[in-house]
């Protein structure tokens, strides 16, 4: 109570303003708080020999509330009112609330009237305020108090336990391991913590609650199901429960604190001794490293090459980058350890640490200063020496680079200038060689400056007495001599190129004129040859007539073409005359064209030979197209008659199959007459097939005289034969059905009328919905299951349609009066009489011969079953005729 701070209590009680909202959000929390707060109150009231059952009812008169405050505070409250009236109860509750307020607790929205009226929320809020003030507020752990102190205490106690991570007073306790860890930490003999599983929270919670109630005198404030069955257990209930564990173990905690204090002192002493040993070792190692490093930094032996000096610089960089930084860290850590050690010794009232001789911090600093001074001098020497060699190496490298670039440029240039390539070049090639030579001359002039720079660098290296000056001078002289030779060869080549250019310009003009006229003439001849040799494919006489007209127009252009040919050959002859006169060395043919006079003459002769061949081919094709046209007309005339005839017959058969004129026998006779007339029409189909074969052999693919193809006629003819045969078969089946089922002609007409009416698409078949509508119109009242059963009968293949034959089969099955299995077996009993079996002889005597033998064959496998050999009893007879599952 000495550490009680009213302001701190008020601040901590501030969250209670959210009391009502929390309970309204989750009613499960109210249930948990009822149970927990009731158990907590009874744990104190039993000290006064009483307890409560209903937390909102038993505190209404204020008597047990005042008694509870007296027990937990150890103080006496004002004398309570013993009356039963409401005013007496309010007075007692006000005394209790005044006492709570006197302890510095701020009550928010909690009045005596609500407690007297049994307001659950206000009563729970009041009890939570009491628990905070008297059970949680005084908890203090490592400078934290109240809720934070209790949470820190739980974290410290459960830290060594796996699968326990206490971060709050709700979900951190759901698996029960937190409660078990608290008990095991203080009383390890009560719980075998190693056998607990995180995935079995009910067992963990029940174990902790039972052990706490039995051995620690902590009443069971919650059921395990209350915690596990809630997504987020009530924080106030868990905090109240956990505070009971804190108070139960508070005595053990004090002893533990004392032990920790002693261990802490011993640990500090051990740590200080270790720091002393570490300082001595680290100081010795650091001083030894400084002693070895300084002589290396004071070495000033120069190197003759830049590479060697760069290696020394790289070694120094490795020293600065790799070797020294760890030592800097060691030196810094050494000073930190020394200062830390002195501080700890001073705080522990121990004498200051005095290192061994020569290992003081000041000794190390002095040695380190000498190291850095040597390092600085070594670095300055390295840089100066490198700069000295760098100048010479730079000049030598610059000479080598420029010389290499120049030598690479001049490589092959002398051989190029001495080439005689212009002697066999064309005019365009000569002009290109001239432009290329001009570009080379410009490039040669640009390289004059580089040659001068190379000579100047060589002169400077000689003046600086470069060690490899002889090789530099020899290379420089070679470059200068080559440069002079390149200049002379360049002038000589220009003169030869200009002289050759003038000779070829005249010939080039003639070549160009030849090419301009030869190219279109050659194209004309190639096009003519292509057209004359083109394999034409025509399908009509009009097309062949068009080709003939175009060919006559082409023949009219041949005289003018021959004049152009002779003019082109004259240009080529003039070029040949010039070459012979001036002895020009022609390197190749005409640069503007690859067409030679020989080719022109050859193609012209070929064109003249192809013209009569084309004439003959056109005449033959014209005669063939006349024959094809005759075949088209002949086939079209017959197809235009046969096609409509087939269509008409198909429509007539369709009408006969759905009309109800006359009896089924009349319809059958009518259909057979149609079938005979159709079969008699077959010779015309065969004749048409013959004409079609001639058309195919003539490779005729279209016929403007008819829209019918032979394929259409064949398909129509096959459909006609199939339709008449199928229709005759359907009528025959209808006659068999009518006779077998005893259906009258009127019934058949009625069935046909209903079927035709609901065959809305007039295809001779009804779909499922049409069939359903037909059955409903005939008085059937059925559900989906019954309709599915009927569809399985009339459409066993599940095609989704019902034919007329299936329809009348179904209707006859529904209406006909046929022999049933019961009637057949009744007949058996008449034949058997009193003996209950029938023999083979009796069957032969009573039944016609063919039916008797059929029945005997069916009974053969069952002979001998009965006591009478060669006879069947009632059950054997039924099995032989209907099978074992029919009767």
Phi, psi and omega in degrees: 000344182292333184266013185290130181236109182302319181296320178297321179295317180298319179296319182290329180281352183303321181297347181292349174296340179267013186303306185296320182295320179299315182292324179293329182289324185219099180299336180298329178295322179300319179297316180295320181292321177305309185295314183293312183295324178297315180295321180295314179299317181294330178297335177264322182293332181293341175293335178260009175080026179214177177198175179240155177249318182236114191295326182276341180269318189284346177259006186292323181276355175082350185291308181289335176294315178294322180295320178300317180294324179293321182292314186281338181262338184074015180243158178266134176266172178300155182296129182283160175277134183261001181289163181260356184284161182299322182295326178292320181294318179297322180297315180296316181295321179297323178298319179294317180294323178296321179296319179297317181295329180292343178270012176086015181263128178270117180269124184253116173061025177246115180239161182297324182300316181297322180293316181295324180283356178079028178292114186297315184296315181292322179295314178297320178298320180294315181297320178297323177297319179295317181297317179300314186289316190257346182244336187242325188300322186279359178289129182222123180223116176048058175066015171240149185223172178056227186299314180296322178296317178297319179295318179296321178299317179297318181294319179295319184287327185262000185303320183286353189264133178289153178065014177242122180218090185276112179240349185199186178247037175221272189287341179294344184253003187294326183277356175081347183293330178296314178298316181295323180294320178299316181294314184294327180297322183262328180227072186299339181286348184274334185223135173270089188296332182295339181269355182281148180237139181292333182274010178233068185296326181298313179297318180298313182294315181297322178298311181297314183293320180293316180295318180297321181288323186279320189249338185250002179059035176254114184296153179285107186266342180217157170265150180302325180295329179298324183277312184292322184282002181244134180300322181220100182303156181292127183295320183292322179294315180296319182296321179297315181297314183294326179298329177295322177294321180299311182293328180292327183257008186297324179296316179295329181293323180296319178296321180295323179298318180297318179296320179297324181296318180293316180298325180295319179296315180297320180296322179297317180297315180296321180294320179296318180295321179295321179297322178297313180297318180297321180298312182301314182293315182294320179296318180297315181295319182292318179294323178294319179295320178297319182297322180283332188276324185300315178300324178295323180285339182269359180285123183241027181290120183282164178241154183272337183245155179295326181297318180294319179293323178295327177294321177296319178296320179295321177298319179294322178294320176299321177298315181290327186270326188249317189271320185284317183307317177298326179288324175299317179296320179296319180296316179297316180295325178298315179294320179296315180298321180296312181294319178298317181297316181296321180295314180297320178295319179295318179291333179269007181060036177254153179297152182294151180279132179242108181296168178296163182298132179084001182242018175292162178299322179294324178296318180293320179296321179295315179296320179295323178298317177299322178298314183291327178293317178295322180297316181296314180296322180294319181294318180296319179296317179300314183294318180295317181294321179293319178298324180296312181286334184295323180298311180296316180295325180295314180296317180295318180293322178297318177299313181298317180298310182295320179295320180294317179299315181294315180296323177295323180290319183281348183300120179084355183291321180296317179294324179295319182289338182267001181292151175252032184297338182288340182293329181248013184273155174278174181297317180295324178291323177297316179296321178295321178295323178296315179296320179295323179292323177297318178297323179294320179298321178295318179295323180296319179294324181292331181279355178300322181293322180294321179297319178295322178295320179299317180295321181293319180295320179298321179296319181292321178296324177296318181294328180273005177057050178296138188297335183250034182297322180304315180292327177295316182294319181296319181292321180295319180295320179298321181294319181293318178298317180296325181297317180296320180295322179298323180296317181292318181293328181295316181294319181297319182292323180299316182298319181293321181294318182293324180292317181291327182298318183294324181293326187271346184293321180295314179297325183296322180297318178294319177300319181295317180297318178300315183294321182297326183267331183286324184298306180296325180293321177295318177299321180297318180293319179295321177295321180295315178297321179296317180293319182291331180264355183297129176280111183269147176234114180236154183239350181225162179290332179294322181294317181292327177294322178296319179296322180296317179298316180296325181291322178295321178296322179296317182297333180290342183268356187293322180299316178296324180295324181293324177297319180295324179298315182294325179294319180295318179295329178296322178297317181295322179296324179294322177297317180298324179295318180296317182298320181289325183289315187258007177053046179281133179274097182280123183281338183195198181270188180303121183287345185266349182201156176254005183277123180258159176301325179297320179295318180299314179296320180295317181291324179296318179295324180294321178298316181298326179284330184283337185299308180295328178296321180294322179301315183294319181296321180292323179295317180295320181292327180295319178295320180295320180293329176295319178294320179297321180296322178297318179295321179300312182297319180297313179294318182297321181298316181287318183296324180292344176267314186291318182302304179299327180297317179297316181298319180297316180296321178299316180294320180295319178297320178299319180293319181298322185289338183250348179283158185242028180282122176078184180279173177296327178294322177297316179297322181294317179297317180300317181293324179291325175296318177299318181298319180295318180294326179292317180296324180293343181278354187301323180302326179293324177295318180296320178298318179296325177297322179296316177299321181295323178298319178297320179297318180295319179296330178275001179059044175265125186250347179220160183211107182285352183273355178203154175263356182266137171254166179296328178296318177299316182295316180299312181299316180296318180296316179295320177296322180296313179297317181295319182294316181293322179292317180295321181294317177299318180296321179297317180294319178299318178296323178296321178296316178298317180296316180300314183290320182290323184264355179071035182274134180281166178295325180296319178295318178300318179296322179295318179298317181295319181297316180296316181297314181296324182295317185269356171278076189294328181274355178056043179258000184082008179216147176256141172277180187301315183291322176296320180294319178300315180297323179295315180297318180298320180294337180265010172098009180279131177244104189219154175265189183294320182295316180295319179295322177297321178297316181296320179296325178295337179277311186277341180226066185297335181272359177057049178273348179085011180224159180235121177279167180294324180296316177297325181295311183289331175298317179294316183293323179291326178295328181282332189249332187289151179254092184253167178292133177259171178298326180297319180294320179297316182290332173295322177296323177301317181295326178296316180291323184285327182072218184278344186280349173067021171207167183224140184261170178294319180298321180294322178298316180294329180284323188268334186251156172303153187303312184294320180289324179296316181294322177299314181296319180296319178298320178293328184276345187309315182296343186258357180299140178093350179294322184276170179293333181268118181295143178070023180223162180235138174274187186298312184291322179294321179297317180293323179293322181295324184270322189242351183090164187286343184254358185277326185246000000 
